[in-house]
Amino acid sequence: MRINRLSVIAAALILPLSVQAQKRRTHIKKPVVAVAAEPQEDPRITEMRELTQQIVFIDSTVIDKKHVLDAISLNPESGRMAPYDQFVGNEEPSDGFVYLNEMGNKCYFSNVNDQGQLWLYTADKLGQEWGTPIPLTGIEEGISSANYPFMMADGITLYFAAKGSESIGGYDIFVTRSDSENGNFFKPENLGMPFNSEANDYLYAIDEMANIGYFATDRRQPAGKVCVYTFIPPTTRRTYNTDNFTDSQLHSRADITRIADTWGNGKERKTALARLESLRNQQRRKTATGNADSRRIDFVVNDRVTYTSPSQFKAPDNDVLFKEYLSMIKHQEELKENLDKSRSFYAKARKSDRDILRKEILESERQYEQNVKELKLLGKRIRNAENEVINKK
């Protein structure tokens, strides 16, 4: 009993000491270890990635930035592009670019404005003279600098690259449309991913006849180099189902890490490559001869078939209609040549004669535009008849 009593007394004496020691330990401040906060991604980039478009990229070419246009082949019907200094014959180097329409009488270009920034302008040509440049209005919100314009054949849809608060990198690609009521443009829309990135993305162009698109980017490229991607222009906007892709896979498609990831079963790419090669061959022949009129005419029937001779047609009367088609092309080229001559006469004519010449030029332009419309309709008629026969087999 005595031992037990002593144990109890000892425990009673030790317990307060232990409690006091614990209290002392709790009051000792532990050193604070700084934890580096992880950088937060711009929420706009996260949202864009989740809305990445499904695009089939058929090819890519790395090239010197100063030769970027060499990687873009366009049918004459899609117009042409050129560096601003080359277009105006200016010896002073410029970062601006020019888009010239098929008829050669309207251009969109970038030049330095009063604020010292590149901005978009448009001008019309009468005779050999270009009218006063008019700055594009309606695109100002979120845009501080604009360049690389490309107008679609409809004369309404304009693509360009811009910097500003609406851009996630340097240059981003935007699209806008003209308002026919007041001549302004609507607020531009950012094309999103995969076309845009935190690098510079620009020079978006579409060849509607070949159904081939292009754009340039300096993402993952050394200084002075750019990558020009060719792709199949989408008819509707389709995005990836995020439930079917991991974050890594979605990142890869948004950044275009591997174009092979976009090929699917490869059929679309194969036929698009054939169209692209035909387009490049036309460009090579044009460059070799120095004469666009001598190039071979390739008549695209569908994504798999391209004809080069009336003897290849299978639908009744299509061989005759194709000859008419060729005749209309020749007439269109003659109209273009006469227009160029009339504009040249206008530039040298006396002021008193210019009113008459102006009316003649405007009438010739009307005839040219009408011929273009009729040519497209005839081409569609031939194409539909031929496809009907092919599909029956």
Residue pairs with C-beta under 8 A, 6 or more apart in sequence:
42 168
44 168
45 168
45 198
48 168
48 190
48 192
48 193
48 196
48 254
49 193
49 250
49 251
49 254
50 239
50 242
50 250
51 192
51 193
51 239
52 192
52 193
52 194
52 239
52 240
52 250
52 253
52 254
53 192
53 193
53 194
53 195
53 234
53 237
53 238
53 239
54 234
54 238
54 239
54 240
54 262
55 194
55 195
55 231
55 232
55 234
55 262
56 231
56 232
56 262
56 263
56 264
56 268
56 269
56 272
57 229
57 230
57 231
57 256
57 259
57 262
58 212
58 230
58 231
58 232
58 259
58 269
58 272
58 273
58 276
59 229
59 230
59 259
59 273
59 276
60 227
60 228
60 229
60 230
60 259
61 71
61 227
61 228
61 230
62 221
62 225
62 226
62 227
62 228
63 70
63 71
63 225
63 226
63 227
63 228
64 224
64 225
64 226
65 218
65 224
65 225
65 226
66 224
68 203
68 216
68 226
68 228
69 81
69 82
69 83
71 214
71 216
71 228
72 81
72 203
72 205
72 214
72 228
73 207
73 212
73 276
73 279
73 280
73 282
73 283
74 80
74 81
74 205
74 207
74 279
75 207
75 209
75 210
75 279
75 282
76 102
76 292
77 102
77 153
77 208
77 209
77 372
78 102
78 153
78 205
78 206
78 207
78 208
78 209
79 99
79 100
79 101
79 102
79 150
79 151
79 153
80 99
80 100
81 97
81 98
81 99
81 100
81 150
81 203
81 205
82 97
82 98
82 100
83 94
83 96
83 97
83 98
84 90
84 94
84 95
84 96
84 97
84 98
84 109
84 110
84 111
85 91
85 92
85 93
85 94
85 96
87 98
87 100
87 107
87 109
94 111
94 112
95 110
95 118
95 147
96 109
96 110
96 111
96 112
96 118
96 147
97 109
97 110
97 147
97 148
97 149
97 203
98 107
98 108
98 109
98 110
98 149
99 107
99 108
99 109
99 149
99 150
99 151
100 106
100 107
101 107
101 151
101 155
102 153
102 372
103 336
103 339
103 365
103 368
103 369
104 125
104 336
104 339
104 340
105 124
105 125
105 126
105 339
105 365
106 122
106 123
106 124
106 125
107 122
107 123
107 125
107 130
108 120
108 121
108 122
108 136
108 149
108 150
108 151
108 158
109 120
109 121
109 122
109 123
109 133
109 149
110 118
110 119
110 120
110 121
110 146
110 147
110 148
110 149
110 160
111 118
111 119
111 121
111 133
112 118
112 119
113 119
113 135
117 144
117 145
118 145
118 146
118 147
119 135
119 136
119 145
119 146
120 135
120 136
120 139
120 146
120 147
120 149
120 160
121 133
121 134
121 135
121 136
122 133
122 134
122 136
123 130
123 131
123 132
123 133
123 134
124 130
124 131
125 131
125 343
126 343
126 346
126 358
126 361
127 342
127 343
127 344
127 345
127 346
127 347
127 349
127 354
127 357
127 361
128 343
128 344
128 346
128 347
129 346
129 347
136 146
136 185
137 183
137 184
137 185
138 176
138 179
138 184
138 185
138 186
138 187
139 146
139 162
139 174
139 176
139 185
139 187
139 188
141 166
141 187
142 164
142 165
142 166
142 167
142 188
143 162
143 163
143 164
143 166
143 174
143 188
144 162
144 163
144 164
144 165
145 162
145 163
145 164
146 160
146 161
146 162
147 160
147 161
147 162
147 171
147 202
148 160
148 161
148 171
148 202
148 203
148 204
149 158
149 159
149 160
150 158
150 159
150 160
150 203
150 204
150 205
150 206
151 157
151 158
151 159
152 158
152 159
152 206
152 208
153 208
155 178
156 177
156 178
156 180
157 175
157 176
157 177
158 175
158 176
158 177
158 178
158 185
159 173
159 174
159 175
159 204
159 205
159 206
160 173
160 174
160 176
160 188
160 204
161 171
161 172
161 173
161 174
161 200
161 201
161 202
161 203
161 204
162 171
162 172
162 174
162 188
163 170
163 171
163 172
166 172
166 174
166 188
166 190
167 190
167 196
168 190
168 196
168 197
168 198
169 196
169 197
169 198
169 199
169 200
169 201
170 199
170 200
171 200
171 201
171 202
172 190
172 191
172 196
172 201
173 190
173 191
173 195
173 196
173 201
173 202
173 204
173 215
174 188
174 189
174 190
174 191
175 188
175 189
175 191
176 185
176 186
176 187
176 188
176 189
177 185
177 186
178 184
178 185
178 186
179 185
179 186
190 196
191 204
193 254
193 255
194 253
194 254
194 255
194 256
195 201
195 204
195 215
197 217
197 219
197 255
198 219
199 217
199 218
199 219
199 220
200 217
200 218
200 219
201 215
201 216
201 217
201 219
202 215
202 216
202 217
203 214
203 215
203 216
203 228
204 213
204 214
204 215
205 213
205 214
205 215
206 212
206 213
206 214
206 233
207 213
207 279
208 233
209 300
210 275
210 276
210 278
210 279
210 300
211 232
211 233
211 272
211 275
211 303
212 230
212 231
212 232
212 233
212 272
212 275
212 276
212 279
213 230
213 231
213 232
213 233
214 228
214 229
214 230
214 231
215 228
215 229
215 231
216 226
216 227
216 228
216 229
217 226
217 227
217 229
218 225
218 226
218 227
219 227
219 255
219 256
220 227
221 227
229 256
229 259
230 276
232 268
232 269
232 272
240 250
240 253
242 250
245 253
249 261
251 257
252 258
252 261
253 261
253 262
263 269
268 303
271 303
271 304
272 303
274 304
274 306
275 300
275 303
275 306
278 298
278 300
278 306
282 295
282 296
282 298
285 294
285 295
285 296
286 292
286 295
289 295
293 333
296 308
297 308
297 326
297 329
298 306
298 307
298 308
299 306
299 307
299 308
299 322
299 325
299 379
299 382
300 306
300 383
301 307
301 383
301 386
301 387
301 390
302 383
302 387
302 390
305 386
305 390
307 313
307 322
307 386
310 318
310 319
310 320
310 322
310 323
311 319
313 319
313 322
313 382
313 386
314 386
314 389
314 390
315 382
315 385
315 386
315 388
315 389
316 385
317 385
318 382
318 385
318 386
321 378
321 381
321 382
321 385
322 382
324 378
325 375
325 378
325 379
325 382
328 371
328 374
328 375
328 378
329 375
331 371
332 368
332 371
332 372
332 375
335 364
335 367
335 368
335 371
336 368
338 364
339 361
339 364
339 365
339 368
342 357
342 360
342 361
342 364
343 361
345 357
346 354
346 357
346 358
346 361
349 357
